[in-house]
Amino acid sequence: MDFDISLLHHDSCTLLRIQGEIDVVSRARFEESMLGVLDAGQAMIVDMRQVTFCDSTGLNAIVSANRRAAERDVPIALVAPPPRVERVFHITGIDQYVPVYGSVREAIGSFGTPP
């Protein structure tokens, strides 16, 4: 399995669990999933603990989702990208615009609702 997305809907947000590689092949599905959640007005947490790779197309999808979240005034957060993915977020500055948390509980807490 190279890429999979699971959506879990909660009262306060939607959790997207991502597994595998976010690249040119999976970008469309990744981006469509994120934008669908945001267009529905749901706060969104992207759980990246099982992401094995994220290229520039994946980064662009996250930037696009962050832009849509800002337009809709909907919170977005990333959770626990692996160290090499987090390093790319830091180098590119994405972590300055999209909050990154160590756990789903922390991300939910950042939305102002109890975990």
Residue pairs with C-beta under 8 A, 6 or more apart in sequence:
1 19
1 20
2 20
2 21
2 25
2 26
3 18
3 19
3 20
3 21
3 22
3 25
3 26
3 29
3 30
4 18
4 19
4 20
5 16
5 17
5 18
5 19
5 29
5 30
5 33
6 16
6 17
6 19
7 14
7 15
7 16
7 17
7 33
7 37
8 14
8 15
8 17
9 15
9 42
10 108
11 113
12 43
12 108
12 111
12 113
13 42
13 43
13 44
13 45
13 75
13 108
13 111
13 113
14 37
14 40
14 42
14 43
14 44
14 45
15 44
15 45
15 47
15 104
16 33
16 34
16 37
16 44
16 45
16 46
16 47
17 47
17 50
18 30
18 46
18 47
18 48
18 50
18 51
19 50
19 51
20 26
20 50
20 51
20 52
20 53
21 51
21 52
21 53
21 54
22 30
22 51
22 53
22 54
22 55
22 57
22 58
22 61
23 53
23 54
23 55
23 57
23 58
24 55
24 57
26 58
27 57
27 58
27 60
27 61
30 58
30 61
31 61
31 64
31 65
34 44
34 46
34 61
34 62
34 64
34 65
34 68
35 64
35 65
35 68
37 44
38 44
38 65
38 68
38 69
38 72
38 74
38 76
39 68
39 72
41 72
41 74
42 74
43 74
43 75
43 76
43 111
44 65
44 69
44 74
44 75
44 76
44 77
45 76
45 77
45 78
45 79
45 104
45 107
45 108
46 62
46 65
46 76
46 77
46 78
46 79
47 79
47 80
47 104
48 54
48 78
48 79
48 80
48 81
48 82
48 85
49 79
49 80
49 81
49 82
51 81
51 82
51 85
52 82
53 85
54 81
54 85
54 88
59 88
59 89
59 92
59 94
62 78
62 94
62 98
63 94
63 97
65 76
66 76
66 94
66 97
66 98
69 75
69 76
75 110
75 111
76 98
76 99
77 98
77 99
77 100
77 101
77 107
77 110
77 111
78 89
78 98
78 99
78 100
78 101
78 107
79 100
79 101
79 102
79 103
79 104
79 106
79 107
80 101
80 102
80 103
81 89
81 100
86 95
86 100
88 94
89 95
89 98
89 100
99 107
99 110
101 107
101 110
104 115
105 115
108 114
108 115
109 115
